[in-house]
Amino acid sequence: GMANTTAGLVLVHAIYGVAFTTLFFRNYYVAIPDALVKAARLDGALGRALSAAQVDDLRGIIARSGAQQQVEDVIAALTERALTVLDDAALRPEADAVLRELAAAATQRSV
């Protein structure tokens, strides 16, 4: 059969080589930090249209980092301040209405 043949030698090396290589690379890839994988996804997303999954990943990263809430808080505070200034301003009714609509749009948008 296969004993003492080149084909037998190649087959044995291929079988052991695939098993060893699979284990070796598996351990290598497991050692890569999740943060690095996510950063690589983000880098790969730059410069081209984002897929729905990439958009969801980015939304998750932004939400978990607390950045989204910080921005929302700033928008709410600035909108409240702008409305206070509008209450004290002597504007024409049309201008007042437009500015109030803009303030409402700033706080009632979808993220």
Secondary structure by P-SEA (a helix, b strand, c coil): cccccaaaaaaaaaaaaaaaaaaaaaaaaaaccaaaaaaaaaaaaccccccaaaaaaaaaaaaaaaaaaaaaaaaaaaaaaaaaaaaaccccaaaaaaaaaaaaaaaaccc
